[in-house]
């Protein structure tokens, strides 16, 4: 499908097209024409942007790790989006993203330092 047809289908909210993209990561990745790793990083950036709930990060982070995204790259998304969305969103997202990676940032902050 070419760029113009994709934009047209999204503009008119073509239900069949939208349903196919939402049904499986495989369909979404193919339709996006992005590499799976890039696709996963973009999705993480979107979660940060919308101030998603902590649970929303879990499946997305798991998929990203399966596609070869490193934890360092995942955290790098916070840095990459900060100029566009502001520090408040990034500060809100950091502990949520940390939990999805298995690191409780808030708990670590409460521990006494040596």
Biopython code that builds the backbone (N, CA, C, O; Angstrom):
import numpy as np
from Bio.PDB.StructureBuilder import StructureBuilder

atoms = [
    (1, "UNK", "N", (0.850, -1.171, 0.000)),
    (1, "UNK", "CA", (0.000, 0.000, 0.000)),
    (1, "UNK", "C", (0.898, 1.237, 0.000)),
    (1, "UNK", "O", (1.904, 1.278, 0.707)),
    (2, "UNK", "N", (0.537, 2.224, -0.780)),
    (2, "UNK", "CA", (1.371, 3.425, -0.842)),
    (2, "UNK", "C", (0.995, 4.424, 0.252)),
    (2, "UNK", "O", (-0.014, 4.265, 0.940)),
    (3, "UNK", "N", (1.815, 5.441, 0.393)),
    (3, "UNK", "CA", (1.643, 6.443, 1.442)),
    (3, "UNK", "C", (0.294, 7.142, 1.363)),
    (3, "UNK", "O", (-0.376, 7.318, 2.381)),
    (4, "UNK", "N", (-0.104, 7.535, 0.175)),
    (4, "UNK", "CA", (-1.360, 8.267, 0.014)),
    (4, "UNK", "C", (-2.561, 7.393, 0.395)),
    (4, "UNK", "O", (-3.499, 7.865, 1.036)),
    (5, "UNK", "N", (-2.524, 6.131, 0.000)),
    (5, "UNK", "CA", (-3.637, 5.235, 0.346)),
    (5, "UNK", "C", (-3.695, 4.999, 1.850)),
    (5, "UNK", "O", (-4.779, 4.958, 2.432)),
    (6, "UNK", "N", (-2.545, 4.846, 2.473)),
    (6, "UNK", "CA", (-2.507, 4.677, 3.929)),
    (6, "UNK", "C", (-3.097, 5.895, 4.622)),
    (6, "UNK", "O", (-3.926, 5.754, 5.521)),
    (7, "UNK", "N", (-2.681, 7.085, 4.216)),
    (7, "UNK", "CA", (-3.209, 8.317, 4.815)),
    (7, "UNK", "C", (-4.723, 8.431, 4.603)),
    (7, "UNK", "O", (-5.451, 8.855, 5.500)),
    (8, "UNK", "N", (-5.185, 8.052, 3.422)),
    (8, "UNK", "CA", (-6.621, 8.108, 3.139)),
    (8, "UNK", "C", (-7.381, 7.157, 4.056)),
    (8, "UNK", "O", (-8.405, 7.530, 4.628)),
    (9, "UNK", "N", (-6.884, 5.931, 4.198)),
    (9, "UNK", "CA", (-7.570, 4.948, 5.043)),
    (9, "UNK", "C", (-7.605, 5.390, 6.507)),
    (9, "UNK", "O", (-8.597, 5.177, 7.204)),
    (10, "UNK", "N", (-6.517, 6.004, 6.962)),
    (10, "UNK", "CA", (-6.491, 6.497, 8.338)),
    (10, "UNK", "C", (-7.404, 7.704, 8.507)),
    (10, "UNK", "O", (-8.075, 7.839, 9.530)),
    (11, "UNK", "N", (-7.431, 8.583, 7.507)),
    (11, "UNK", "CA", (-8.264, 9.783, 7.574)),
    (11, "UNK", "C", (-9.745, 9.451, 7.657)),
    (11, "UNK", "O", (-10.492, 10.087, 8.402)),
    (12, "UNK", "N", (-10.164, 8.456, 6.892)),
    (12, "UNK", "CA", (-11.588, 8.094, 6.905)),
    (12, "UNK", "C", (-11.907, 7.024, 7.953)),
    (12, "UNK", "O", (-13.042, 6.559, 8.064)),
    (13, "UNK", "N", (-10.890, 6.652, 8.709)),
    (13, "UNK", "CA", (-11.001, 5.585, 9.715)),
    (13, "UNK", "C", (-11.615, 4.331, 9.103)),
    (13, "UNK", "O", (-12.663, 3.853, 9.537)),
    (14, "UNK", "N", (-10.948, 3.822, 8.102)),
    (14, "UNK", "CA", (-11.355, 2.581, 7.441)),
    (14, "UNK", "C", (-11.336, 1.475, 8.497)),
    (14, "UNK", "O", (-10.270, 1.025, 8.919)),
    (15, "UNK", "N", (-12.517, 1.046, 8.914)),
    (15, "UNK", "CA", (-12.635, 0.100, 10.032)),
    (15, "UNK", "C", (-11.872, -1.203, 9.806)),
    (15, "UNK", "O", (-11.248, -1.713, 10.736)),
    (16, "UNK", "N", (-11.909, -1.744, 8.607)),
    (16, "UNK", "CA", (-11.191, -2.990, 8.335)),
    (16, "UNK", "C", (-9.680, -2.789, 8.451)),
    (16, "UNK", "O", (-8.970, -3.621, 9.015)),
    (17, "UNK", "N", (-9.210, -1.679, 7.911)),
    (17, "UNK", "CA", (-7.777, -1.383, 7.963)),
    (17, "UNK", "C", (-7.339, -1.167, 9.414)),
    (17, "UNK", "O", (-6.338, -1.736, 9.850)),
    (18, "UNK", "N", (-8.067, -0.365, 10.147)),
    (18, "UNK", "CA", (-7.728, -0.090, 11.545)),
    (18, "UNK", "C", (-7.770, -1.372, 12.367)),
    (18, "UNK", "O", (-6.874, -1.618, 13.174)),
    (19, "UNK", "N", (-8.791, -2.182, 12.174)),
    (19, "UNK", "CA", (-8.903, -3.448, 12.910)),
    (19, "UNK", "C", (-7.723, -4.367, 12.622)),
    (19, "UNK", "O", (-7.220, -5.035, 13.525)),
    (20, "UNK", "N", (-7.281, -4.403, 11.368)),
    (20, "UNK", "CA", (-6.149, -5.274, 11.028)),
    (20, "UNK", "C", (-4.872, -4.807, 11.712)),
    (20, "UNK", "O", (-4.064, -5.624, 12.154)),
    (21, "UNK", "N", (-4.691, -3.500, 11.798)),
    (21, "UNK", "CA", (-3.495, -2.959, 12.451)),
    (21, "UNK", "C", (-3.534, -3.208, 13.957)),
    (21, "UNK", "O", (-2.508, -3.513, 14.565)),
    (22, "UNK", "N", (-4.704, -3.078, 14.550)),
    (22, "UNK", "CA", (-4.831, -3.239, 15.989)),
    (22, "UNK", "C", (-4.859, -4.699, 16.434)),
    (22, "UNK", "O", (-4.683, -4.986, 17.618)),
    (23, "UNK", "N", (-5.078, -5.623, 15.499)),
    (23, "UNK", "CA", (-5.265, -7.023, 15.881)),
    (23, "UNK", "C", (-3.978, -7.709, 16.324)),
    (23, "UNK", "O", (-4.008, -8.530, 17.241)),
    (24, "UNK", "N", (-2.869, -7.398, 15.704)),
    (24, "UNK", "CA", (-1.603, -8.074, 16.023)),
    (24, "UNK", "C", (-0.434, -7.132, 15.786)),
    (24, "UNK", "O", (-0.470, -6.298, 14.882)),
    (25, "UNK", "N", (0.600, -7.270, 16.602)),
    (25, "UNK", "CA", (1.825, -6.497, 16.376)),
    (25, "UNK", "C", (2.357, -6.722, 14.970)),
    (25, "UNK", "O", (2.821, -5.791, 14.312)),
    (26, "UNK", "N", (2.285, -7.957, 14.525)),
    (26, "UNK", "CA", (2.801, -8.323, 13.202)),
    (26, "UNK", "C", (2.171, -7.457, 12.115)),
    (26, "UNK", "O", (2.861, -6.966, 11.222)),
    (27, "UNK", "N", (0.853, -7.276, 12.200)),
    (27, "UNK", "CA", (0.137, -6.453, 11.215)),
    (27, "UNK", "C", (0.532, -4.980, 11.333)),
    (27, "UNK", "O", (0.725, -4.294, 10.329)),
    (28, "UNK", "N", (0.646, -4.516, 12.554)),
    (28, "UNK", "CA", (1.003, -3.125, 12.789)),
    (28, "UNK", "C", (2.416, -2.830, 12.287)),
    (28, "UNK", "O", (2.653, -1.798, 11.660)),
    (29, "UNK", "N", (3.340, -3.729, 12.562)),
    (29, "UNK", "CA", (4.723, -3.541, 12.110)),
    (29, "UNK", "C", (4.780, -3.535, 10.585)),
    (29, "UNK", "O", (5.439, -2.685, 9.985)),
    (30, "UNK", "N", (4.094, -4.476, 9.969)),
    (30, "UNK", "CA", (4.097, -4.550, 8.503)),
    (30, "UNK", "C", (3.499, -3.282, 7.893)),
    (30, "UNK", "O", (4.052, -2.730, 6.942)),
    (31, "UNK", "N", (2.387, -2.826, 8.431)),
    (31, "UNK", "CA", (1.726, -1.636, 7.898)),
    (31, "UNK", "C", (2.574, -0.377, 8.104)),
    (31, "UNK", "O", (2.552, 0.534, 7.276)),
    (32, "UNK", "N", (3.313, -0.334, 9.201)),
    (32, "UNK", "CA", (4.130, 0.851, 9.489)),
    (32, "UNK", "C", (5.363, 0.930, 8.594)),
    (32, "UNK", "O", (5.894, 2.017, 8.368)),
    (33, "UNK", "N", (5.808, -0.179, 8.097)),
    (33, "UNK", "CA", (7.047, -0.330, 7.322)),
    (33, "UNK", "C", (8.296, 0.022, 8.132)),
    (33, "UNK", "O", (9.369, 0.235, 7.566)),
    (34, "UNK", "N", (8.154, 0.082, 9.440)),
    (34, "UNK", "CA", (9.296, 0.308, 10.318)),
    (34, "UNK", "C", (9.901, -1.038, 10.709)),
    (34, "UNK", "O", (9.219, -2.062, 10.706)),
    (35, "UNK", "N", (11.168, -1.019, 11.040)),
    (35, "UNK", "CA", (11.786, -2.212, 11.608)),
    (35, "UNK", "C", (11.130, -2.475, 12.960)),
    (35, "UNK", "O", (10.739, -1.524, 13.637)),
    (36, "UNK", "N", (10.995, -3.742, 13.376)),
    (36, "UNK", "CA", (10.344, -4.048, 14.652)),
    (36, "UNK", "C", (10.937, -3.291, 15.845)),
    (36, "UNK", "O", (10.199, -2.857, 16.729)),
    (37, "UNK", "N", (12.243, -3.134, 15.874)),
    (37, "UNK", "CA", (12.894, -2.426, 16.975)),
    (37, "UNK", "C", (12.470, -0.955, 16.999)),
    (37, "UNK", "O", (12.142, -0.420, 18.058)),
    (38, "UNK", "N", (12.477, -0.315, 15.851)),
    (38, "UNK", "CA", (12.060, 1.081, 15.747)),
    (38, "UNK", "C", (10.590, 1.225, 16.107)),
    (38, "UNK", "O", (10.206, 2.157, 16.814)),
    (39, "UNK", "N", (9.778, 0.310, 15.625)),
    (39, "UNK", "CA", (8.337, 0.300, 15.916)),
    (39, "UNK", "C", (8.112, 0.266, 17.430)),
    (39, "UNK", "O", (7.294, 1.018, 17.960)),
    (40, "UNK", "N", (8.836, -0.601, 18.110)),
    (40, "UNK", "CA", (8.693, -0.731, 19.569)),
    (40, "UNK", "C", (9.102, 0.550, 20.281)),
    (40, "UNK", "O", (8.435, 0.970, 21.227)),
    (41, "UNK", "N", (10.187, 1.175, 19.840)),
    (41, "UNK", "CA", (10.631, 2.418, 20.470)),
    (41, "UNK", "C", (9.628, 3.548, 20.272)),
    (41, "UNK", "O", (9.396, 4.345, 21.181)),
    (42, "UNK", "N", (9.038, 3.615, 19.094)),
    (42, "UNK", "CA", (8.021, 4.637, 18.826)),
    (42, "UNK", "C", (6.820, 4.421, 19.743)),
    (42, "UNK", "O", (6.268, 5.382, 20.278)),
    (43, "UNK", "N", (6.414, 3.170, 19.925)),
    (43, "UNK", "CA", (5.276, 2.889, 20.799)),
    (43, "UNK", "C", (5.565, 3.286, 22.242)),
    (43, "UNK", "O", (4.683, 3.795, 22.934)),
    (44, "UNK", "N", (6.781, 3.059, 22.695)),
    (44, "UNK", "CA", (7.150, 3.491, 24.051)),
    (44, "UNK", "C", (7.067, 5.015, 24.142)),
    (44, "UNK", "O", (6.555, 5.553, 25.124)),
    (45, "UNK", "N", (7.564, 5.703, 23.130)),
    (45, "UNK", "CA", (7.476, 7.168, 23.107)),
    (45, "UNK", "C", (6.041, 7.648, 23.175)),
    (45, "UNK", "O", (5.748, 8.648, 23.830)),
    (46, "UNK", "N", (5.145, 6.943, 22.501)),
    (46, "UNK", "CA", (3.729, 7.319, 22.533)),
    (46, "UNK", "C", (3.155, 7.151, 23.932)),
    (46, "UNK", "O", (2.369, 7.983, 24.382)),
    (47, "UNK", "N", (3.541, 6.081, 24.625)),
    (47, "UNK", "CA", (3.045, 5.879, 25.994)),
    (47, "UNK", "C", (3.519, 6.995, 26.909)),
    (47, "UNK", "O", (2.757, 7.491, 27.739)),
    (48, "UNK", "N", (4.768, 7.386, 26.760)),
    (48, "UNK", "CA", (5.307, 8.487, 27.569)),
    (48, "UNK", "C", (4.519, 9.760, 27.278)),
    (48, "UNK", "O", (4.160, 10.497, 28.196)),
    (49, "UNK", "N", (4.255, 10.012, 26.020)),
    (49, "UNK", "CA", (3.568, 11.234, 25.600)),
    (49, "UNK", "C", (2.167, 11.344, 26.171)),
    (49, "UNK", "O", (1.737, 12.433, 26.551)),
    (50, "UNK", "N", (1.442, 10.221, 26.237)),
    (50, "UNK", "CA", (0.062, 10.268, 26.738)),
    (50, "UNK", "C", (-0.037, 10.053, 28.238)),
    (50, "UNK", "O", (-1.136, 9.975, 28.788)),
    (51, "UNK", "N", (1.120, 9.954, 28.907)),
    (51, "UNK", "CA", (1.159, 9.722, 30.357)),
    (51, "UNK", "C", (0.370, 8.453, 30.711)),
    (51, "UNK", "O", (-0.508, 8.462, 31.574)),
    (52, "UNK", "N", (0.712, 7.379, 30.025)),
    (52, "UNK", "CA", (0.008, 6.103, 30.186)),
    (52, "UNK", "C", (0.165, 5.546, 31.599)),
    (52, "UNK", "O", (1.101, 5.877, 32.327)),
    (53, "UNK", "N", (-0.775, 4.700, 31.952)),
    (53, "UNK", "CA", (-0.742, 4.016, 33.248)),
    (53, "UNK", "C", (0.405, 3.001, 33.262)),
    (53, "UNK", "O", (0.811, 2.512, 32.208)),
    (54, "UNK", "N", (0.925, 2.685, 34.446)),
    (54, "UNK", "CA", (2.042, 1.739, 34.536)),
    (54, "UNK", "C", (1.779, 0.409, 33.822)),
    (54, "UNK", "O", (2.677, -0.132, 33.176)),
    (55, "UNK", "N", (0.592, -0.105, 33.929)),
    (55, "UNK", "CA", (0.281, -1.394, 33.297)),
    (55, "UNK", "C", (0.414, -1.338, 31.776)),
    (55, "UNK", "O", (0.702, -2.351, 31.140)),
    (56, "UNK", "N", (0.209, -0.180, 31.206)),
    (56, "UNK", "CA", (0.303, -0.041, 29.755)),
    (56, "UNK", "C", (1.720, -0.268, 29.244)),
    (56, "UNK", "O", (1.916, -0.664, 28.095)),
    (57, "UNK", "N", (2.693, -0.021, 30.089)),
    (57, "UNK", "CA", (4.078, -0.184, 29.679)),
    (57, "UNK", "C", (4.501, -1.649, 29.602)),
    (57, "UNK", "O", (5.379, -1.990, 28.810)),
    (58, "UNK", "N", (3.901, -2.513, 30.401)),
    (58, "UNK", "CA", (4.398, -3.882, 30.516)),
    (58, "UNK", "C", (4.475, -4.624, 29.193)),
    (58, "UNK", "O", (5.550, -5.090, 28.815)),
    (59, "UNK", "N", (3.366, -4.744, 28.483)),
    (59, "UNK", "CA", (3.355, -5.496, 27.222)),
    (59, "UNK", "C", (4.230, -4.835, 26.176)),
    (59, "UNK", "O", (4.896, -5.518, 25.397)),
    (60, "UNK", "N", (4.233, -3.522, 26.152)),
    (60, "UNK", "CA", (5.035, -2.794, 25.163)),
    (60, "UNK", "C", (6.525, -2.983, 25.423)),
    (60, "UNK", "O", (7.302, -3.175, 24.487)),
    (61, "UNK", "N", (6.923, -2.930, 26.681)),
    (61, "UNK", "CA", (8.330, -3.147, 27.040)),
    (61, "UNK", "C", (8.735, -4.591, 26.751)),
    (61, "UNK", "O", (9.823, -4.834, 26.230)),
    (62, "UNK", "N", (7.874, -5.545, 27.083)),
    (62, "UNK", "CA", (8.168, -6.950, 26.790)),
    (62, "UNK", "C", (8.383, -7.166, 25.299)),
    (62, "UNK", "O", (9.323, -7.852, 24.898)),
    (63, "UNK", "N", (7.513, -6.581, 24.475)),
    (63, "UNK", "CA", (7.657, -6.706, 23.021)),
    (63, "UNK", "C", (8.961, -6.054, 22.567)),
    (63, "UNK", "O", (9.681, -6.617, 21.743)),
    (64, "UNK", "N", (9.262, -4.890, 23.092)),
    (64, "UNK", "CA", (10.492, -4.192, 22.707)),
    (64, "UNK", "C", (11.718, -5.052, 23.009)),
    (64, "UNK", "O", (12.625, -5.162, 22.184)),
    (65, "UNK", "N", (11.741, -5.648, 24.176)),
    (65, "UNK", "CA", (12.870, -6.499, 24.549)),
    (65, "UNK", "C", (12.975, -7.710, 23.618)),
    (65, "UNK", "O", (14.076, -8.127, 23.262)),
    (66, "UNK", "N", (11.829, -8.271, 23.227)),
    (66, "UNK", "CA", (11.823, -9.397, 22.272)),
    (66, "UNK", "C", (12.388, -8.976, 20.916)),
    (66, "UNK", "O", (13.012, -9.785, 20.231)),
    (67, "UNK", "N", (12.179, -7.740, 20.531)),
    (67, "UNK", "CA", (12.670, -7.241, 19.246)),
    (67, "UNK", "C", (14.107, -6.732, 19.327)),
    (67, "UNK", "O", (14.615, -6.157, 18.365)),
    (68, "UNK", "N", (14.756, -6.938, 20.454)),
    (68, "UNK", "CA", (16.165, -6.590, 20.575)),
    (68, "UNK", "C", (16.463, -5.201, 21.091)),
    (68, "UNK", "O", (17.611, -4.760, 21.050)),
    (69, "UNK", "N", (15.462, -4.512, 21.571)),
    (69, "UNK", "CA", (15.687, -3.183, 22.153)),
    (69, "UNK", "C", (16.351, -3.377, 23.515)),
    (69, "UNK", "O", (15.924, -4.222, 24.302)),
    (70, "UNK", "N", (17.373, -2.611, 23.786)),
    (70, "UNK", "CA", (18.060, -2.708, 25.077)),
    (70, "UNK", "C", (17.370, -1.807, 26.108)),
    (70, "UNK", "O", (16.632, -0.886, 25.757)),
    (71, "UNK", "N", (17.626, -2.094, 27.368)),
    (71, "UNK", "CA", (17.091, -1.231, 28.420)),
    (71, "UNK", "C", (17.642, 0.183, 28.273)),
    (71, "UNK", "O", (16.930, 1.156, 28.523)),
    (72, "UNK", "N", (18.878, 0.300, 27.877)),
    (72, "UNK", "CA", (19.493, 1.616, 27.677)),
    (72, "UNK", "C", (18.742, 2.398, 26.589)),
    (72, "UNK", "O", (18.509, 3.597, 26.740)),
    (73, "UNK", "N", (18.368, 1.730, 25.506)),
    (73, "UNK", "CA", (17.620, 2.389, 24.428)),
    (73, "UNK", "C", (16.222, 2.777, 24.898)),
    (73, "UNK", "O", (15.707, 3.831, 24.525)),
    (74, "UNK", "N", (15.611, 1.922, 25.717)),
    (74, "UNK", "CA", (14.276, 2.227, 26.234)),
    (74, "UNK", "C", (14.327, 3.493, 27.084)),
    (74, "UNK", "O", (13.479, 4.373, 26.937)),
    (75, "UNK", "N", (15.300, 3.587, 27.956)),
    (75, "UNK", "CA", (15.460, 4.797, 28.772)),
    (75, "UNK", "C", (15.824, 5.982, 27.881)),
    (75, "UNK", "O", (15.438, 7.114, 28.170)),
    (76, "UNK", "N", (16.550, 5.735, 26.822)),
    (76, "UNK", "CA", (16.905, 6.790, 25.870)),
    (76, "UNK", "C", (15.693, 7.443, 25.237)),
    (76, "UNK", "O", (15.748, 8.606, 24.835)),
    (77, "UNK", "N", (14.603, 6.706, 25.146)),
    (77, "UNK", "CA", (13.356, 7.282, 24.613)),
    (77, "UNK", "C", (12.924, 8.467, 25.470)),
    (77, "UNK", "O", (12.441, 9.467, 24.939)),
    (78, "UNK", "N", (13.091, 8.370, 26.782)),
    (78, "UNK", "CA", (12.722, 9.482, 27.669)),
    (78, "UNK", "C", (13.498, 10.741, 27.301)),
    (78, "UNK", "O", (12.940, 11.838, 27.256)),
    (79, "UNK", "N", (14.777, 10.572, 27.043)),
    (79, "UNK", "CA", (15.616, 11.712, 26.681)),
    (79, "UNK", "C", (15.197, 12.265, 25.316)),
    (79, "UNK", "O", (15.133, 13.479, 25.121)),
    (80, "UNK", "N", (14.913, 11.359, 24.376)),
    (80, "UNK", "CA", (14.570, 11.781, 23.015)),
    (80, "UNK", "C", (13.270, 12.575, 22.950)),
    (80, "UNK", "O", (13.163, 13.524, 22.172)),
    (81, "UNK", "N", (12.282, 12.197, 23.760)),
    (81, "UNK", "CA", (10.985, 12.872, 23.677)),
    (81, "UNK", "C", (10.893, 14.114, 24.558)),
    (81, "UNK", "O", (9.984, 14.925, 24.380)),
    (82, "UNK", "N", (11.813, 14.277, 25.500)),
    (82, "UNK", "CA", (11.708, 15.396, 26.442)),
    (82, "UNK", "C", (11.627, 16.771, 25.781)),
    (82, "UNK", "O", (10.808, 17.582, 26.214)),
    (83, "UNK", "N", (12.429, 17.080, 24.757)),
    (83, "UNK", "CA", (12.301, 18.406, 24.147)),
    (83, "UNK", "C", (10.925, 18.654, 23.513)),
    (83, "UNK", "O", (10.474, 19.796, 23.426)),
    (84, "UNK", "N", (10.274, 17.594, 23.080)),
    (84, "UNK", "CA", (8.970, 17.748, 22.424)),
    (84, "UNK", "C", (7.806, 17.777, 23.402)),
    (84, "UNK", "O", (6.823, 18.482, 23.177)),
    (85, "UNK", "N", (7.910, 17.017, 24.486)),
    (85, "UNK", "CA", (6.755, 16.892, 25.390)),
    (85, "UNK", "C", (6.954, 17.541, 26.747)),
    (85, "UNK", "O", (5.993, 17.712, 27.498)),
    (86, "UNK", "N", (8.168, 17.899, 27.068)),
    (86, "UNK", "CA", (8.446, 18.566, 28.335)),
    (86, "UNK", "C", (8.905, 17.613, 29.420)),
    (86, "UNK", "O", (8.664, 16.407, 29.366)),
    (87, "UNK", "N", (9.561, 18.179, 30.389)),
    (87, "UNK", "CA", (10.135, 17.362, 31.462)),
    (87, "UNK", "C", (9.081, 16.783, 32.392)),
    (87, "UNK", "O", (9.297, 15.713, 32.962)),
    (88, "UNK", "N", (7.947, 17.455, 32.564)),
    (88, "UNK", "CA", (6.919, 16.952, 33.487)),
    (88, "UNK", "C", (6.420, 15.568, 33.067)),
    (88, "UNK", "O", (6.249, 14.687, 33.909)),
    (89, "UNK", "N", (6.189, 15.379, 31.775)),
    (89, "UNK", "CA", (5.728, 14.072, 31.282)),
    (89, "UNK", "C", (6.809, 13.011, 31.468)),
    (89, "UNK", "O", (6.513, 11.872, 31.828)),
    (90, "UNK", "N", (8.050, 13.388, 31.225)),
    (90, "UNK", "CA", (9.149, 12.443, 31.363)),
    (90, "UNK", "C", (9.334, 12.058, 32.824)),
    (90, "UNK", "O", (9.544, 10.885, 33.132)),
    (91, "UNK", "N", (9.260, 13.024, 33.719)),
    (91, "UNK", "CA", (9.378, 12.745, 35.153)),
    (91, "UNK", "C", (8.251, 11.810, 35.600)),
    (91, "UNK", "O", (8.473, 10.919, 36.420)),
    (92, "UNK", "N", (7.057, 12.008, 35.071)),
    (92, "UNK", "CA", (5.932, 11.132, 35.392)),
    (92, "UNK", "C", (6.135, 9.726, 34.839)),
    (92, "UNK", "O", (5.766, 8.743, 35.481)),
    (93, "UNK", "N", (6.718, 9.632, 33.655)),
    (93, "UNK", "CA", (6.886, 8.337, 32.992)),
    (93, "UNK", "C", (8.049, 7.521, 33.540)),
    (93, "UNK", "O", (7.995, 6.291, 33.522)),
    (94, "UNK", "N", (9.090, 8.170, 34.023)),
    (94, "UNK", "CA", (10.313, 7.457, 34.422)),
    (94, "UNK", "C", (10.054, 6.330, 35.429)),
    (94, "UNK", "O", (10.526, 5.217, 35.198)),
    (95, "UNK", "N", (9.337, 6.555, 36.519)),
    (95, "UNK", "CA", (9.130, 5.440, 37.443)),
    (95, "UNK", "C", (8.228, 4.342, 36.868)),
    (95, "UNK", "O", (8.388, 3.172, 37.215)),
    (96, "UNK", "N", (7.296, 4.699, 36.006)),
    (96, "UNK", "CA", (6.428, 3.702, 35.371)),
    (96, "UNK", "C", (7.232, 2.821, 34.430)),
    (96, "UNK", "O", (7.079, 1.599, 34.413)),
    (97, "UNK", "N", (8.085, 3.459, 33.653)),
    (97, "UNK", "CA", (8.944, 2.717, 32.750)),
    (97, "UNK", "C", (9.914, 1.858, 33.549)),
    (97, "UNK", "O", (10.191, 0.719, 33.176)),
    (98, "UNK", "N", (10.425, 2.397, 34.639)),
    (98, "UNK", "CA", (11.316, 1.637, 35.514)),
    (98, "UNK", "C", (10.658, 0.372, 36.034)),
    (98, "UNK", "O", (11.266, -0.699, 36.018)),
    (99, "UNK", "N", (9.417, 0.487, 36.495)),
    (99, "UNK", "CA", (8.694, -0.698, 36.976)),
    (99, "UNK", "C", (8.545, -1.744, 35.884)),
    (99, "UNK", "O", (8.689, -2.937, 36.150)),
    (100, "UNK", "N", (8.261, -1.321, 34.670)),
    (100, "UNK", "CA", (8.117, -2.259, 33.554)),
    (100, "UNK", "C", (9.439, -2.959, 33.252)),
    (100, "UNK", "O", (9.451, -4.069, 32.720)),
    (101, "UNK", "N", (10.545, -2.311, 33.591)),
    (101, "UNK", "CA", (11.865, -2.907, 33.403)),
    (101, "UNK", "C", (12.323, -3.682, 34.631)),
    (101, "UNK", "O", (13.414, -4.252, 34.636)),
    (102, "UNK", "N", (11.494, -3.706, 35.671)),
    (102, "UNK", "CA", (11.839, -4.448, 36.878)),
    (102, "UNK", "C", (12.629, -3.653, 37.893)),
    (102, "UNK", "O", (13.262, -4.231, 38.777)),
    (103, "UNK", "N", (12.602, -2.339, 37.779)),
    (103, "UNK", "CA", (13.342, -1.474, 38.690)),
    (103, "UNK", "C", (12.386, -0.487, 39.323)),
    (103, "UNK", "O", (11.767, 0.311, 38.620)),
    (104, "UNK", "N", (12.256, -0.527, 40.631)),
    (104, "UNK", "CA", (11.358, 0.369, 41.363)),
    (104, "UNK", "C", (12.127, 1.634, 41.740)),
    (104, "UNK", "O", (12.795, 1.686, 42.773)),
    (105, "UNK", "N", (12.024, 2.636, 40.898)),
    (105, "UNK", "CA", (12.753, 3.889, 41.105)),
    (105, "UNK", "C", (12.354, 4.542, 42.419)),
    (105, "UNK", "O", (13.213, 5.007, 43.167)),
    (106, "UNK", "N", (11.065, 4.580, 42.704)),
    (106, "UNK", "CA", (10.605, 5.228, 43.934)),
    (106, "UNK", "C", (11.144, 4.524, 45.168)),
    (106, "UNK", "O", (11.531, 5.180, 46.136)),
    (107, "UNK", "N", (11.175, 3.196, 45.146)),
    (107, "UNK", "CA", (11.725, 2.446, 46.271)),
    (107, "UNK", "C", (13.211, 2.742, 46.433)),
    (107, "UNK", "O", (13.697, 2.903, 47.552)),
    (108, "UNK", "N", (13.919, 2.813, 45.337)),
    (108, "UNK", "CA", (15.358, 3.108, 45.387)),
    (108, "UNK", "C", (15.617, 4.492, 45.961)),
    (108, "UNK", "O", (16.600, 4.698, 46.672)),
    (109, "UNK", "N", (14.735, 5.444, 45.654)),
    (109, "UNK", "CA", (14.909, 6.798, 46.178)),
    (109, "UNK", "C", (14.681, 6.866, 47.685)),
    (109, "UNK", "O", (15.232, 7.734, 48.362)),
    (110, "UNK", "N", (13.870, 5.951, 48.206)),
    (110, "UNK", "CA", (13.572, 5.928, 49.642)),
    (110, "UNK", "C", (14.645, 5.233, 50.464)),
    (110, "UNK", "O", (14.667, 5.373, 51.687)),
    (111, "UNK", "N", (15.542, 4.482, 49.816)),
    (111, "UNK", "CA", (16.602, 3.772, 50.527)),
    (111, "UNK", "C", (17.650, 4.770, 51.002)),
    (111, "UNK", "O", (18.007, 5.702, 50.281)),
    (112, "UNK", "N", (18.142, 4.562, 52.226)),
    (112, "UNK", "CA", (19.202, 5.464, 52.710)),
    (112, "UNK", "C", (20.463, 5.293, 51.869)),
    (112, "UNK", "O", (20.815, 4.183, 51.468)),
    (113, "UNK", "N", (21.125, 6.397, 51.614)),
    (113, "UNK", "CA", (22.363, 6.334, 50.851)),
    (113, "UNK", "C", (23.519, 6.067, 51.808)),
    (113, "UNK", "O", (23.457, 6.416, 52.987)),
    (114, "UNK", "N", (24.564, 5.450, 51.289)),
    (114, "UNK", "CA", (25.735, 5.123, 52.127)),
    (114, "UNK", "C", (26.647, 6.291, 52.290)),
    (114, "UNK", "O", (27.672, 6.184, 52.962)),
]
sb = StructureBuilder()
sb.init_structure("model")
sb.init_model(0)
sb.init_chain("A")
sb.init_seg("    ")
for serial, (resi, resn, name, xyz) in enumerate(atoms, 1):
    if name == "N":
        sb.init_residue(resn, " ", resi, " ")
    sb.init_atom(name, np.array(xyz, "f"), 0.0, 1.0, " ", f" {name:<3s}", serial, name[0])
structure = sb.get_structure()
